[in-house]
Amino acid sequence: MEGDELRQELPDQGRGTEAWDRLSVYACLSAPERLEYVAVMRVFCGTLLADLAVPDVLAKLAQAGSPGNPAAGLDAETLTARLEQLVRWGNLLRSTHTVRASSITEYQRSRSRYQLSKLGERVQRDADEVLAGADAAREVSSELLTLVDRGLREIAAMAAAPGGVDPQQALEKISTLFVQFAEFAESVRDFYAYLGQVLARYDLDGAEYQGFKELLLDYVEAITEDVSFRAPRIATHLRVVWPHLPTLLGRIDAHAAGLGALSDALPETRVQRSRGRDLADWEGLRDWFADADGHGSQVDQLRDATLRALQSLLANAKRMLRSASGEMSRRKDLLRLAAWFDAAEPEEAHDIAVAAFGLYGARHMGVAPDPDLSVPAYVSWWTGPVVDVPVALRERGSRAPRGRAAAVEDHGEQKHRLMEAAREQAAARHAAAAELRSASGRFEQVKLGSAAMRLLLELLTTALGNAQLHKGDTGAGAFLLDGAQVSDADLGIRLTAWRTPGRHTLLRSVDGDLTADDLTLVVESAAKPAAEEASA
């Protein structure tokens, strides 16, 4: 069977794991006899805690049989094989009930009895739900959002009331709250999944586009506005309830332990609590309406999804405007053509391609053969005569004739302009350096030019970057600049800076004035010896 083949394909370390045992339950939905398995599982899902034998299942299949149902014509032997396979997959379990029979024949028919497993019932229920309404547009239960808001407000009031909360009353309200929230969240997911499926189409006609436009502009906008209005209020109620949750859930567990006591008595038994009994359920509720972890809430995702839906609607509107101007969408025509190709024989497919696209079968590379040699069009290039292909076409794919190489472009004029610009820039920097050397010691009296001021600030920035701060001996807050100096050999200039408390050096220029506090600046020629510089 298919499930056994899949099990054999798994690596040795993956066999027998719990994950594999659970996923094997889905094998009945992908097997070739999937319709028969679904019909058999529906028989078992229609009963509660009932074990059925082969004759019982046959009778129920015949009673619920419908025209076209392949399970209605199953015989006992085939049905037994199907039931045994469902047992191996985990959808069914063998019953341990005692068989009471009045004859050997009845015992032989009833000795193998089967009952539904939990995983099998869950998978069949989900499969029936998908088959029943997979393509339907589910209405969003927006009225439940109001009930969620009201329920949280009541729970917040009960939690903050003096004397604590009544555990039974709190349990009822919490269970009702999470049932309403789960139904609302599920309806939102289903509706937006359907909306995305529809808006992904690019073949909407005018009537369909008009209907979906009204749907988006009215229905989706109403949903988004309602959620945006209720979400801040629900988030506020959750912030009020949150500090009281551990105490509240503890009192509810002490009042009504439920199946939680079973997990304490039998640690190996897993218990799935009802919604709202665990703190994780409340965290999921909070993440839906508030951004608690910095990744955005479901409300934010809802707004983004609505925006993307509107963008898809505008894209369809643009396509329809283009089609109105003559640029019709050919999607339907291409789908019909693809269906013709799929159903055609090889020779017919060639004829369809010629008729649709004007594409004939490849025969030659497009190079004219010897004019004296006549080659029919039906001759394949596999067996046809060899044609000499030029090197340019074979290596570069170019059919243009190749002639003399073009002359190398002369860049002399461009180089001359660049050299002139560089000389002018160097001359301007030398002039600025000379202006700084002449103004050293009397910066307050001289107004520097723009180029000289830019050079002075450039040198000062570099000098301060090369300097090191050392704490002085005169006081706790005094610092000395050591090595605040920079030289430019090309310009023949050196700038030295000292930290002088109380000294204010004013640098004036045509672009503005700059005051350097507690700083003394000296600009000298770079050719001066170090001894003369120190004495200065």
KEDREN-873221 format. One record per residue (C-alpha): residue in one letter; x, y, z. Coordinates in steps of 0.05 Angstrom, whole numbers, plus 5000, padded with zeros to 4 digits. Each point is the difference from the previous one (the first is absolute). Example, Ala and Ser with C-alpha at 12.3 -4.5 7.8 and 13.67 -1.06 7.14 Angstrom:
SITE  rest     u     v     w
SITE     A  5246  4910  5156
SITE     S  5027  5069  4987
//
This chain:
SITE  rest     u     v     w
SITE     M  5000  5000  5000
SITE     E  5020  5072  4992
SITE     G  5012  5014  5073
SITE     D  5046  4940  5007
SITE     E  5040  5021  4939
SITE     L  5009  5070  5029
SITE     R  5022  4970  5066
SITE     Q  5053  4958  4963
SITE     E  5027  5062  4966
SITE     L  5015  5035  5066
SITE     P  5071  4995  5030
SITE     D  5009  4950  5056
SITE     Q  5006  5053  5054
SITE     G  4932  5029  4981
SITE     R  4959  4936  5004
SITE     G  4952  4989  5057
SITE     T  5003  5072  5024
SITE     E  4940  5034  5029
SITE     A  4999  5051  4945
SITE     W  4998  4946  4946
SITE     D  4944  4963  5036
SITE     R  4958  5063  5001
SITE     L  5013  5020  4928
SITE     S  4984  4930  4976
SITE     V  4927  5013  5017
SITE     Y  4997  5047  4940
SITE     A  5020  4944  4952
SITE     C  4927  4981  4989
SITE     L  4988  5068  4967
SITE     S  5055  4990  4947
SITE     A  4991  4925  4985
SITE     P  4970  4981  4932
SITE     E  4939  4973  5037
SITE     R  4991  5065  5039
SITE     L  4926  5006  4985
SITE     E  4987  4930  5030
SITE     Y  5041  5016  5062
SITE     V  4963  5066  5010
SITE     A  4932  4965  4995
SITE     V  5022  4947  5050
SITE     M  5026  5052  5049
SITE     R  4935  5039  4995
SITE     V  4963  4937  5024
SITE     F  5044  4997  5062
SITE     C  4997  5075  5013
SITE     G  4924  4996  5001
SITE     T  5002  4960  5064
SITE     L  5027  5012  5070
SITE     L  5040  4946  5037
SITE     A  4972  4946  4954
SITE     D  5039  4941  4972
SITE     L  4978  4974  4933
SITE     A  5013  4935  4963
SITE     V  5004  4990  4925
SITE     P  4925  4983  4993
SITE     D  4982  5062  5039
SITE     V  5043  5045  4957
SITE     L  4972  4968  4936
SITE     A  4929  5012  5023
SITE     K  5014  5073  5017
SITE     L  5035  5012  4934
SITE     A  4942  4971  4962
SITE     Q  4951  5041  5041
SITE     A  5039  5065  4989
SITE     G  5020  4983  4929
SITE     S  4991  5050  4944
SITE     P  5007  4994  4925
SITE     G  5072  5004  4980
SITE     N  5026  4982  5069
SITE     P  5054  4946  4989
SITE     A  4994  4975  5072
SITE     A  4927  4979  4990
SITE     G  5022  4940  4957
SITE     L  5054  4972  5046
SITE     D  4997  4927  5017
SITE     A  5018  4971  5068
SITE     E  5070  4978  4980
SITE     T  5019  5068  4970
SITE     L  4970  5037  5059
SITE     T  5040  4957  5048
SITE     A  5064  5019  4963
SITE     R  4981  5074  5004
SITE     L  4986  4995  5075
SITE     E  5065  4964  5014
SITE     Q  5038  5053  4962
SITE     L  4966  5055  5040
SITE     V  5022  4964  5063
SITE     R  5072  4999  4976
SITE     W  4997  5075  4985
SITE     G  4970  5015  5068
SITE     N  4932  5025  4978
SITE     L  4964  4940  5033
SITE     L  5014  4956  5061
SITE     R  4983  4928  5012
SITE     S  4943  4992  5049
SITE     T  5011  4960  5064
SITE     H  4926  4988  5013
SITE     T  4978  4928  5009
SITE     V  4964  4971  4940
SITE     R  4934  4965  5014
SITE     A  4977  4957  4942
SITE     S  4946  4947  4994
SITE     S  5036  4961  4946
SITE     I  5070  4987  4973
SITE     T  4982  5038  4936
SITE     E  4979  5061  5040
SITE     Y  5063  4996  5041
SITE     Q  5044  4998  4939
SITE     R  4965  5061  4972
SITE     S  5003  5040  5065
SITE     R  5066  4979  5031
SITE     S  5038  5060  4970
SITE     R  4969  5064  5026
SITE     Y  5027  5069  4992
SITE     Q  4992  5067  5034
SITE     L  5021  5071  4985
SITE     S  5066  5029  5024
SITE     K  5007  5072  5024
SITE     L  5048  5020  4944
SITE     G  4957  4965  4948
SITE     E  4938  5037  5023
SITE     R  5038  5067  4999
SITE     V  5027  4989  4930
SITE     Q  4932  4978  4972
SITE     R  4965  5060  5031
SITE     D  5050  5048  4969
SITE     A  4995  4965  4933
SITE     D  4924  5005  5000
SITE     E  5005  5073  5018
SITE     V  5048  5013  4942
SITE     L  4956  4962  4951
SITE     A  4937  5036  5023
SITE     G  5023  5073  4996
SITE     A  5071  5006  4974
SITE     D  4981  5049  4944
SITE     A  4944  5036  5036
SITE     A  5006  5072  5023
SITE     R  4993  4998  5076
SITE     E  4967  5059  5033
SITE     V  5041  5034  5054
SITE     S  4966  4996  5068
SITE     S  5015  5072  5018
SITE     E  4944  5002  5051
SITE     L  5042  4952  5043
SITE     L  5053  5054  5007
SITE     T  4950  5042  5040
SITE     L  4986  4941  5045
SITE     V  5075  4989  5010
SITE     D  5008  5073  5020
SITE     R  4941  4995  5048
SITE     G  5024  4934  5030
SITE     L  5070  5026  5013
SITE     R  4972  5062  5033
SITE     E  4958  4957  5047
SITE     I  5059  4954  5016
SITE     A  5044  5061  5014
SITE     A  4947  5028  5048
SITE     M  4993  4932  5035
SITE     A  5075  4992  5007
SITE     A  5009  5069  5031
SITE     A  4939  4994  5047
SITE     P  5014  4996  5075
SITE     G  4999  4930  5029
SITE     G  5021  4966  4935
SITE     V  4958  4968  4946
SITE     D  4950  4943  5001
SITE     P  5038  4943  4965
SITE     Q  4939  4968  4969
SITE     Q  4975  5066  4972
SITE     A  5070  5017  4974
SITE     L  5006  4932  4967
SITE     E  4934  5009  4963
SITE     K  5019  5069  4975
SITE     I  5071  4979  4979
SITE     S  4974  4939  4963
SITE     T  4948  5042  4964
SITE     L  5051  5053  4984
SITE     F  5050  4953  4967
SITE     V  4946  4963  4961
SITE     Q  4977  5067  4971
SITE     F  5071  5022  4986
SITE     A  5019  4935  4966
SITE     E  4939  5003  4955
SITE     F  5014  5072  4981
SITE     A  5075  4989  4985
SITE     E  4985  4937  4959
SITE     S  4947  5037  4959
SITE     V  5049  5057  4986
SITE     R  5054  4951  4976
SITE     D  4951  4962  4955
SITE     F  4972  5063  4969
SITE     Y  5067  5032  4984
SITE     A  5025  4934  4972
SITE     Y  4940  4999  4953
SITE     L  5011  5074  4983
SITE     G  5072  4988  4982
SITE     Q  4981  4941  4956
SITE     V  4949  5042  4962
SITE     L  5044  5062  4992
SITE     A  5057  4958  4972
SITE     R  4958  4990  4937
SITE     Y  5015  5043  4940
SITE     D  4939  4980  4959
SITE     L  4946  5037  5038
SITE     D  4946  5028  4954
SITE     G  4962  5064  5012
SITE     A  4944  4969  5043
SITE     E  5049  4961  5044
SITE     Y  5044  5061  5009
SITE     Q  4940  5043  5020
SITE     G  4978  4948  5051
SITE     F  5069  4993  5032
SITE     K  5009  5076  4999
SITE     E  4937  5008  5041
SITE     L  5023  4943  5045
SITE     L  5066  5033  5015
SITE     L  4977  5071  5006
SITE     D  4941  4983  5045
SITE     Y  5008  4933  5035
SITE     V  5075  4999  5009
SITE     E  5002  5073  5020
SITE     A  4946  4988  5052
SITE     I  5039  4941  5029
SITE     T  5065  5039  5003
SITE     E  4966  5060  5033
SITE     D  4965  4956  5051
SITE     V  5065  4964  5018
SITE     S  5039  5065  5003
SITE     F  4947  5029  5047
SITE     R  4996  4941  5047
SITE     A  5074  4980  5002
SITE     P  5025  5057  5045
SITE     R  4943  4988  5049
SITE     I  5013  4925  5003
SITE     A  5075  5013  5009
SITE     T  4983  5047  5059
SITE     H  4957  4947  5033
SITE     L  5055  4948  4991
SITE     R  5051  5046  5034
SITE     V  4952  5006  5059
SITE     V  4988  4925  5005
SITE     W  5072  4978  4988
SITE     P  5028  5010  5071
SITE     H  4941  4960  5029
SITE     L  5005  4941  4952
SITE     P  5045  4953  5040
SITE     T  4955  5007  5062
SITE     L  4936  4996  4958
SITE     L  5021  4937  4962
SITE     G  5026  4968  5065
SITE     R  4932  5010  5034
SITE     I  4964  4972  4940
SITE     D  5045  4938  4999
SITE     A  4989  4990  5075
SITE     H  4924  5006  4990
SITE     A  4994  4957  4937
SITE     A  5062  4960  4984
SITE     G  4966  4961  4944
SITE     L  5046  4954  4961
SITE     G  5060  5037  5029
SITE     A  4996  4952  5059
SITE     L  5009  4943  4952
SITE     S  5067  5027  4977
SITE     D  5023  5005  5072
SITE     A  4979  4928  5015
SITE     L  5027  4973  4934
SITE     P  5060  5041  4978
SITE     E  5005  4962  4934
SITE     T  4930  5022  4980
SITE     R  4996  5065  4960
SITE     V  4940  5044  5015
SITE     Q  4977  5056  4955
SITE     R  4967  5052  5044
SITE     S  4941  5040  4978
SITE     R  5017  5068  4971
SITE     G  5014  5054  5051
SITE     R  5024  4953  5055
SITE     D  5074  5010  4983
SITE     L  5041  5064  4999
SITE     A  5022  4983  4928
SITE     D  4928  5010  4977
SITE     W  4999  5070  5029
SITE     E  5067  5015  4968
SITE     G  4971  4981  4933
SITE     L  4940  5045  5013
SITE     R  5046  5058  5018
SITE     D  5044  4990  4939
SITE     W  4939  5004  4956
SITE     F  4980  5070  5023
SITE     A  5066  5031  5026
SITE     D  5072  5000  4978
SITE     A  5033  4966  5059
SITE     D  5064  4973  4969
SITE     G  5016  5054  4949
SITE     H  4980  4958  4939
SITE     G  4932  5032  4991
SITE     S  4930  4977  5020
SITE     Q  4948  4964  4959
SITE     V  4962  5066  4996
SITE     D  5060  5031  4964
SITE     Q  5002  4940  4953
SITE     L  4926  5009  4987
SITE     R  5012  5072  4978
SITE     D  5057  4979  4956
SITE     A  4958  4945  4968
SITE     T  4944  5050  4986
SITE     L  5051  5047  4967
SITE     R  5027  4944  4957
SITE     A  4929  4981  4980
SITE     L  4986  5071  4978
SITE     Q  5065  5001  4960
SITE     S  4980  4935  4965
SITE     L  4932  5032  4984
SITE     L  5035  5060  4970
SITE     A  5044  4954  4958
SITE     N  4937  4966  4972
SITE     A  4970  5069  4987
SITE     K  5062  5020  4960
SITE     R  4996  4935  4960
SITE     M  4927  5012  4984
SITE     L  5016  5072  4977
SITE     R  5054  4973  4955
SITE     S  4952  4948  4972
SITE     A  4948  5055  4987
SITE     S  5052  5035  4957
SITE     G  5012  4938  4958
SITE     E  5052  4963  5043
SITE     M  4957  4940  5016
SITE     S  5023  4947  5049
SITE     R  5014  4934  4964
SITE     R  4999  4956  5062
SITE     K  4937  4962  4982
SITE     D  5023  4991  4928
SITE     L  5067  4973  5024
SITE     L  4967  4952  5048
SITE     R  4956  4974  4944
SITE     L  5061  4993  4955
SITE     A  5037  4963  5056
SITE     A  4942  4951  5005
SITE     W  5004  4987  4925
SITE     F  5075  4986  5006
SITE     D  4988  4953  5059
SITE     A  4948  4959  4962
SITE     A  5036  5000  4933
SITE     E  5043  4946  4969
SITE     P  5073  5019  4984
SITE     E  4985  5014  4926
SITE     E  4938  5040  5018
SITE     A  5040  5040  5051
SITE     H  5048  5022  4945
SITE     D  4942  5023  4957
SITE     I  4970  5039  5058
SITE     A  5066  5034  5014
SITE     V  5006  5020  4927
SITE     A  4929  5027  4998
SITE     A  5005  5037  5067
SITE     F  5070  5028  4999
SITE     G  5027  4990  4930
SITE     L  5055  4956  5029
SITE     Y  5023  4945  4953
SITE     G  5043  4941  5019
SITE     A  5075  5014  5004
SITE     R  5034  4974  4938
SITE     H  5063  5041  4989
SITE     M  5041  5054  5036
SITE     G  4978  5055  4953
SITE     V  5063  4999  4957
SITE     A  4986  4992  4926
SITE     P  5026  4933  4975
SITE     D  5034  4988  4934
SITE     P  4954  5028  4946
SITE     D  5016  4941  4956
SITE     L  4977  4951  5054
SITE     S  4924  4997  5008
SITE     V  4978  4977  5070
SITE     P  4926  4989  5012
SITE     A  4968  5035  5060
SITE     Y  4982  4934  5034
SITE     V  5072  4978  5005
SITE     S  5024  5001  5072
SITE     W  5065  5035  5017
SITE     W  5022  4937  5034
SITE     T  5006  4964  4933
SITE     G  5006  5060  4953
SITE     P  5064  5024  4966
SITE     V  5050  5040  5041
SITE     V  4999  5076  4991
SITE     D  5062  5042  5012
SITE     V  4985  5052  5053
SITE     P  5042  5064  5003
SITE     V  5044  5010  5061
SITE     A  4965  5065  5020
SITE     L  4932  4966  5000
SITE     R  5026  4937  5035
SITE     E  5039  5035  5055
SITE     R  4966  5068  5009
SITE     G  4931  4989  4969
SITE     S  5012  5060  4955
SITE     R  4981  5001  4927
SITE     A  5030  5069  4987
SITE     P  5062  4999  4955
SITE     R  5064  5016  5036
SITE     G  5045  5054  4970
SITE     R  5060  5041  5021
SITE     A  5005  5016  5074
SITE     A  4981  5071  5019
SITE     A  5054  5049  5020
SITE     V  5017  5009  5073
SITE     E  4966  5062  5029
SITE     D  5046  5058  5017
SITE     H  4992  5023  5072
SITE     G  5054  5053  4997
SITE     E  4953  5060  5005
SITE     Q  4965  4970  5061
SITE     K  5067  4987  5034
SITE     H  5022  5071  4986
SITE     R  4937  5028  5033
SITE     L  5010  4956  5061
SITE     M  5072  5021  5007
SITE     E  4982  5074  4994
SITE     A  4946  4991  5054
SITE     A  5050  4964  5046
SITE     R  5052  5056  4990
SITE     E  4949  5053  5016
SITE     Q  4978  4964  5063
SITE     A  5073  4991  5022
SITE     A  5014  5074  4988
SITE     A  4939  5020  5041
SITE     R  5024  4956  5058
SITE     H  5071  5030  4998
SITE     A  4970  5070  5000
SITE     A  4956  4982  5060
SITE     A  5062  4971  5036
SITE     A  5039  5064  4987
SITE     E  4941  5041  5026
SITE     L  4999  4959  5065
SITE     R  5075  5008  5011
SITE     S  4994  5075  4992
SITE     A  4940  5004  5048
SITE     S  5030  4956  5056
SITE     G  5001  5036  5066
SITE     R  4949  5053  4979
SITE     F  4939  4959  4980
SITE     E  4954  5049  5037
SITE     Q  5024  5057  4955
SITE     V  4997  4966  4933
SITE     K  4939  4976  4962
SITE     L  5019  4935  4964
SITE     G  4974  4979  4932
SITE     S  4955  4941  4990
SITE     A  5055  4954  4976
SITE     A  5047  5020  5057
SITE     M  4946  4988  5052
SITE     R  4984  4932  4971
SITE     L  5074  4981  5002
SITE     L  5007  5025  5071
SITE     L  4940  4959  5024
SITE     E  5027  4939  4963
SITE     L  5068  5006  5034
SITE     L  4969  5013  5068
SITE     T  4955  4939  4995
SITE     T  5059  4956  4982
SITE     A  5044  5029  5056
SITE     L  4947  4989  5053
SITE     G  4990  4929  4975
SITE     N  5076  4987  5008
SITE     A  5003  5031  5069
SITE     Q  4999  4963  5067
SITE     L  4970  5026  5065
SITE     H  5043  4999  5063
SITE     K  4977  5021  5069
SITE     G  5039  5060  5024
SITE     D  5032  5010  5069
SITE     T  4966  5066  5015
SITE     G  4930  4976  5014
SITE     A  4951  4943  4997
SITE     G  4964  5029  4939
SITE     A  5060  5024  4959
SITE     F  5022  4961  4938
SITE     L  5058  5011  4952
SITE     L  5002  4987  4925
SITE     D  5060  4959  4981
SITE     G  5019  4995  4927
SITE     A  4943  5043  4972
SITE     Q  5038  5012  4936
SITE     V  4994  4987  4926
SITE     S  5045  5013  4941
SITE     D  4987  5002  4925
SITE     A  5066  4991  4962
SITE     D  4968  5018  4933
SITE     L  4975  5067  5026
SITE     G  5060  5011  5045
SITE     I  4957  5017  5060
SITE     R  4995  4975  5072
SITE     L  4944  5014  5050
SITE     T  5011  4993  5076
SITE     A  4946  5006  5053
SITE     W  5007  5009  5075
SITE     R  4947  4998  5054
SITE     T  5003  5068  5034
SITE     P  4946  5009  5054
SITE     G  4966  5068  4995
SITE     R  5026  5013  4930
SITE     H  4949  5012  4944
SITE     T  5025  4998  4929
SITE     L  4955  5035  4950
SITE     L  5005  4975  4928
SITE     R  4968  5049  4952
SITE     S  4982  4985  4927
SITE     V  4956  5025  4945
SITE     D  4953  4941  5014
SITE     G  4993  5015  5075
SITE     D  5038  5000  5066
SITE     L  5022  4942  5043
SITE     T  5022  5006  5073
SITE     A  5046  4945  5028
SITE     D  4996  5001  5077
SITE     D  5062  4981  5041
SITE     L  5041  4989  4938
SITE     T  5061  5034  4969
SITE     L  5016  4989  4927
SITE     V  5066  5012  4965
SITE     V  5011  4991  4925
SITE     E  5073  4995  4979
SITE     S  5040  4978  4940
SITE     A  5013  4926  5000
SITE     A  5074  5013  4986
SITE     K  5012  5032  5069
SITE     P  5042  4959  5049
SITE     A  4968  4971  5061
SITE     A  5042  5044  5047
SITE     E  4974  5065  4969
SITE     E  4929  4974  5003
SITE     A  5006  4983  5075
SITE     S  5029  5070  5016
SITE     A  4942  5032  4963
//
